[in-house]
Structures are given as C-alpha cells and as structure tokens.
Amino acid sequence: MKHTVPHELGQERAKKVAVAALDSYKERFAKYEPNARWTNERHADIDFRVKGVSLTGSLDVNPASIELDLEVPFLFKPFKGKAIALIEEEIKKWMAKAKAGEI
C-alpha cells in the first residue's frame, strides 16, 4: 500500500525531515521496534513489529513528496490506516518544524 505526503521543502531538507520523523517514531513507539535502514540518499527500508508480526515497507524522499509503501499482511489490513496515519502525522509535524527553521 503506497501513501504519498506532498511537501515543498526540496529533497535535501525533506530527507532531514524524514530522518527526524523516523528517529522520533523510534523513541515514541519503541515497543513496536521500528527500524529504518537508508540504502541510498533517498530510499530507506523500514520495519516494525505489531503483536509479534513483522511489517516491512519503504520510504522514498522525492523533491516534492515523501512516499511510504507499507506491506501489510491480510490479518492487519484493518490497522494499516492507523499505521499510515501515525507515520504521516510524524512526518507532517517535522515538516512544520523545517518550515519554521527548526531543522
């Protein structure tokens, strides 16, 4: 399931936002064991655990958007919206900080 969060930050600042958002997510939701591995300047593989099940996906930082692609097993389909909403909320919070010059 792919989800796009548009931005006007440019790719470099957007990556800083993505890194900050993912780091914050790791702290706030440590019980889900979130992890992000950057494979290049614009792509990260992400994973976390919910109720003992590993969920995987990717995050791509583009010049005008951040794209999240999350692979959700059938059993967890009812929760995919909540997971996406939490991650998007975190990204938007950090985008606002970047616009305010805090990042």
C-alpha positions as YAML, in Angstrom:
chain: A
units: angstrom
residues:
- id: 1
  name: MET
  ca: [0.00, 0.00, 0.00]
- id: 2
  name: LYS
  ca: [1.57, 3.24, -1.14]
- id: 3
  name: HIS
  ca: [0.92, 6.60, 0.52]
- id: 4
  name: THR
  ca: [2.30, 9.98, -0.57]
- id: 5
  name: VAL
  ca: [2.88, 13.03, 1.63]
- id: 6
  name: PRO
  ca: [3.50, 16.11, -0.55]
- id: 7
  name: HIS
  ca: [5.99, 18.78, 0.53]
- id: 8
  name: GLU
  ca: [7.64, 21.97, -0.67]
- id: 9
  name: LEU
  ca: [10.96, 21.51, 1.12]
- id: 10
  name: GLY
  ca: [13.21, 20.19, -1.63]
- id: 11
  name: GLN
  ca: [14.85, 16.80, -1.44]
- id: 12
  name: GLU
  ca: [17.70, 17.64, 0.95]
- id: 13
  name: ARG
  ca: [15.51, 19.26, 3.63]
- id: 14
  name: ALA
  ca: [12.83, 16.62, 3.14]
- id: 15
  name: LYS
  ca: [15.38, 13.90, 3.91]
- id: 16
  name: LYS
  ca: [16.32, 15.70, 7.12]
- id: 17
  name: VAL
  ca: [12.62, 15.77, 7.98]
- id: 18
  name: ALA
  ca: [12.25, 12.06, 7.22]
- id: 19
  name: VAL
  ca: [15.27, 11.17, 9.36]
- id: 20
  name: ALA
  ca: [13.98, 13.31, 12.25]
- id: 21
  name: ALA
  ca: [10.48, 11.84, 11.94]
- id: 22
  name: LEU
  ca: [11.76, 8.27, 11.90]
- id: 23
  name: ASP
  ca: [14.06, 8.93, 14.88]
- id: 24
  name: SER
  ca: [11.17, 10.43, 16.82]
- id: 25
  name: TYR
  ca: [8.96, 7.50, 15.86]
- id: 26
  name: LYS
  ca: [11.63, 5.11, 17.22]
- id: 27
  name: GLU
  ca: [11.57, 6.86, 20.59]
- id: 28
  name: ARG
  ca: [7.82, 7.34, 20.94]
- id: 29
  name: PHE
  ca: [6.85, 3.89, 19.71]
- id: 30
  name: ALA
  ca: [9.83, 1.82, 20.91]
- id: 31
  name: LYS
  ca: [7.55, -1.08, 21.86]
- id: 32
  name: TYR
  ca: [6.97, -1.67, 18.11]
- id: 33
  name: GLU
  ca: [10.73, -1.91, 17.46]
- id: 34
  name: PRO
  ca: [10.72, 0.46, 14.46]
- id: 35
  name: ASN
  ca: [13.82, 0.42, 12.30]
- id: 36
  name: ALA
  ca: [14.94, 2.32, 9.21]
- id: 37
  name: ARG
  ca: [17.94, 1.46, 7.03]
- id: 38
  name: TRP
  ca: [18.90, 4.06, 4.42]
- id: 39
  name: THR
  ca: [20.06, 2.24, 1.28]
- id: 40
  name: ASN
  ca: [20.85, 5.46, -0.59]
- id: 41
  name: GLU
  ca: [20.25, 9.21, -0.25]
- id: 42
  name: ARG
  ca: [16.53, 8.95, -0.96]
- id: 43
  name: HIS
  ca: [15.41, 5.43, -0.02]
- id: 44
  name: ALA
  ca: [15.02, 3.70, 3.34]
- id: 45
  name: ASP
  ca: [13.78, 0.21, 4.11]
- id: 46
  name: ILE
  ca: [11.60, 0.28, 7.22]
- id: 47
  name: ASP
  ca: [10.19, -2.37, 9.52]
- id: 48
  name: PHE
  ca: [8.41, -2.68, 12.84]
- id: 49
  name: ARG
  ca: [6.60, -5.32, 14.87]
- id: 50
  name: VAL
  ca: [2.96, -5.39, 15.90]
- id: 51
  name: LYS
  ca: [1.63, -8.21, 18.07]
- id: 52
  name: GLY
  ca: [4.63, -10.35, 17.19]
- id: 53
  name: VAL
  ca: [4.30, -9.86, 13.43]
- id: 54
  name: SER
  ca: [6.94, -8.03, 11.40]
- id: 55
  name: LEU
  ca: [5.71, -5.39, 8.97]
- id: 56
  name: THR
  ca: [8.02, -4.09, 6.26]
- id: 57
  name: GLY
  ca: [7.99, -1.28, 3.80]
- id: 58
  name: SER
  ca: [9.97, 1.55, 2.31]
- id: 59
  name: LEU
  ca: [10.21, 5.31, 2.45]
- id: 60
  name: ASP
  ca: [11.32, 7.37, -0.56]
- id: 61
  name: VAL
  ca: [12.22, 11.04, -0.33]
- id: 62
  name: ASN
  ca: [11.49, 12.82, -3.61]
- id: 63
  name: PRO
  ca: [11.88, 16.51, -4.50]
- id: 64
  name: ALA
  ca: [8.15, 17.20, -3.94]
- id: 65
  name: SER
  ca: [6.90, 14.24, -1.87]
- id: 66
  name: ILE
  ca: [7.72, 11.56, 0.66]
- id: 67
  name: GLU
  ca: [6.34, 8.19, -0.36]
- id: 68
  name: LEU
  ca: [5.64, 5.44, 2.11]
- id: 69
  name: ASP
  ca: [4.99, 1.93, 0.84]
- id: 70
  name: LEU
  ca: [3.92, -0.50, 3.55]
- id: 71
  name: GLU
  ca: [3.37, -4.22, 3.07]
- id: 72
  name: VAL
  ca: [0.54, -5.20, 5.38]
- id: 73
  name: PRO
  ca: [-0.43, -8.85, 5.91]
- id: 74
  name: PHE
  ca: [-4.12, -9.61, 5.44]
- id: 75
  name: LEU
  ca: [-4.64, -10.08, 9.19]
- id: 76
  name: PHE
  ca: [-3.51, -6.48, 9.82]
- id: 77
  name: LYS
  ca: [-5.37, -4.77, 6.96]
- id: 78
  name: PRO
  ca: [-7.81, -3.15, 9.44]
- id: 79
  name: PHE
  ca: [-4.85, -1.41, 11.14]
- id: 80
  name: LYS
  ca: [-2.99, -0.19, 8.04]
- id: 81
  name: GLY
  ca: [-4.80, 3.14, 8.05]
- id: 82
  name: LYS
  ca: [-3.78, 3.81, 11.63]
- id: 83
  name: ALA
  ca: [-0.15, 2.93, 10.94]
- id: 84
  name: ILE
  ca: [-0.03, 5.19, 7.88]
- id: 85
  name: ALA
  ca: [-1.80, 7.99, 9.78]
- id: 86
  name: LEU
  ca: [0.73, 7.82, 12.64]
- id: 87
  name: ILE
  ca: [3.70, 7.95, 10.31]
- id: 88
  name: GLU
  ca: [2.17, 10.74, 8.21]
- id: 89
  name: GLU
  ca: [1.38, 12.73, 11.36]
- id: 90
  name: GLU
  ca: [5.00, 12.42, 12.46]
- id: 91
  name: ILE
  ca: [6.32, 13.48, 9.03]
- id: 92
  name: LYS
  ca: [3.96, 16.50, 8.89]
- id: 93
  name: LYS
  ca: [4.97, 17.58, 12.39]
- id: 94
  name: TRP
  ca: [8.61, 17.55, 11.35]
- id: 95
  name: MET
  ca: [7.83, 19.30, 8.05]
- id: 96
  name: ALA
  ca: [6.26, 22.14, 10.04]
- id: 97
  name: LYS
  ca: [9.42, 22.34, 12.15]
- id: 98
  name: ALA
  ca: [11.53, 22.51, 8.99]
- id: 99
  name: LYS
  ca: [9.37, 25.31, 7.59]
- id: 100
  name: ALA
  ca: [9.79, 27.17, 10.87]
- id: 101
  name: GLY
  ca: [13.57, 26.83, 10.57]
- id: 102
  name: GLU
  ca: [13.93, 24.40, 13.46]
- id: 103
  name: ILE
  ca: [15.60, 21.72, 11.32]
...
